[in-house]
């Protein structure tokens, strides 16, 4: 295998490859197509991370501005969708919102669930492993979304990416620049917190 073929082999090509190639070749008008492809997904993600529609819209705008600015640096070492969510997550973390919905101080899961965040729990109850997307199809979806917004941002990002957006542990770790172990622990702690908040619903199902 030649060096050129080997380099191409290492690139992860997906449905966005040709569109991004066109944009980076000067067809900036094609960027609108890229926005249309992902804006609804990013809006849903942003709305779960923010506390009102205005904040979510601001976050989307900043995300796509950053994508447009840095798209030429994208080299397909990962899927474009993963890179896009990495930009969105970074925008979310750095964004200093002055919304009336923003809490003065976020709760601490360190107090609620004491333990070392780098230690993966040895025993995880079955209910704590239940992906939220299965629950979001049921009547308690609005309650779950409300409680997700009460999570500290670092836990909210993990549980939304893993349980709602469907990224794997490895992909979530890459998007958030964390170790897989950190992702597993934060996901476990977030699920435990939500389980406690929603225990009435769970107990009725058992």
N, C-alpha and C positions, 0 to 999 in steps of 0.2 A: 504494500500500500504506500503510495507516494505521500510526501509531507502534506501536499495540498488536500488530498483525499482524506488523510488522517485528520486534518484540521476540520474539514467539513463534517466528518463522521462525528466529531466531538460536539458539534453544534446541535442543539436541540431544536429541530424545526417543528413548528406547529402551524395551525391555520392562519396565524397572524404574520408568518414569515414574509410572504410576498408583499403584503400591505406595508409592512415596516420597511422592507427593502425599497419600495417605491417612494415612501416618504423621505427616507434618508438619501435618496438619489435626486431629490429636488421637488418631488410631487407633494408639496406641503398641503395641497388641497385635499389629499387623501387622509389627512389627519382627522378630518370630520368623520370619515367612515370608522376610524378607530374609536373615536369618542362615542359614536352611536352604538358601536358593538358592546361597549363596556359601561356606559354611563348608568344604566338602570341597576346593574349589579353593584357598581360602586356606590350608587345612591343608597341602596339597601344596606350595604356595609356601613356607610357613613352614618346613616340614621340610627343604627344600632350602637355606634360608638359615641354619637352626640346626643343631645337632649331635645333638639327641636329641628324643624325642617331647614330653617335659615342657616344654622351651624353646619348641617349636613351638606347643603348646597355650597357653602363657602369651602368646605373641605374638598368637595369634588373639584371645584374650580382650581384650587391650589394644587391638587394632585395632578390634574391634566396639564397645568402650566409647567409643573416640574417634569412631567413625562415628555412634553414637547421640548423642554430645555435640554434634557439629558438623553433623548432617544438615540442620538448618534453614538452615544457611548455604550449602548446595549449590544452585546456580542453573542447573545444566545447561548450563554453557559447554562441557562435555565429557561424554563418556559416563560414566554412574555407575560402571561397572566400572573405567574408567581412574582416576577419583577414588578409588575404594575401594583400588586397588593403590597409589596415591600415599600414602594414609593408612597402608597396611600397610608400604610401604617406609620411610616416615618413622619408624614405630614400630620397625622393625628397626634402623635407623641409630641411633636414640636409646637403644634398650634396652641397659642395662648388665647383661648376664647374668653370673652367678657360677657357671657350669656347669663341672663337672670336664672337660667336653669342649672348653671354650674354650681356644684356644692362648694361651700367655704372650705371644707376639709373632707377628703375621701375617707371612707371607712377603712380599717386595716384588717385584712384577713389574718395577719400575724396574731392579732388578739383573739379573733374568732376561732382560728385553727392553728394553734401553736405548733411549731415544728420547723425543721430546717428545709428551706426551699430548694436546696440542692439534693435532697434525699428523696429518691423515688419510693413511694409507699410500697411495702412488701405485699400488703393485702388490700385489695381494692374491692369494695362491695359491688355486686352486679348492678345495682341501681345507679351507682356513681359512674359506671361506664356507659350508661345509656346516652346515645347521641341526642342532642337537643332537636335535631331536625325531625326526629320521629315524634317528639312531643309538640312541635310547632304546628303539626297538622291537626291537633286536637283543640278543644275549647279553651284550654288555659294558655294559648299562645300569647295573648296580650299581657297576661300576668308574668309569663316568663320573660318577655321582652322588657317589661318594667323592672324586674329584678336584675336583669342583665345590666341595665343602665346604672344600677346601684353598686355594681362591682367596681373596684379600683381599675383604672384603665389597663394596667399590665395584665390583669386577669381577664378583663373583658376582651382584649385583643385575642388572647389565646383561645378562649371558648368560642368566640364568634368565628375565628378562622378555622378551628378544628371541627366544631359541631354544626355550624350553620353553613359556612362557605365550603366545607368538605375537603380542606387541605389535609395532607398527611402530617404526622408528627415531624418528619424530616423537613417537609416543605414549610411548615409553620416555623420551625427552628430557623430555617434559612431566611424567611421573610422578616422575622423579628430579631435576627442576629443573636439567637440564644442557642444553648445546647439542647439536644433532644430531651435530656433529663429534666432540665428546667421547664420545658414545655409540658412534659408529663406531670410534673408536680403542680404547676400552676393550673393545668386543666383539672387535675384531681381536686384541688382545693376549691376551685370555682364551682365545680359540680357539687361538691359537698355543701358549699354555702347555699347554692340554689335549691338543693334538695331540702335543706333545713327550712328555707323560706317557703317552699312549696309542699311541705310534708303532709299537709292536709289533703292535697290532691293525690299524692302518692299512696297514702294510707287508705284512701277510699278505693283505690284500684287494686289493692292487695287482698 
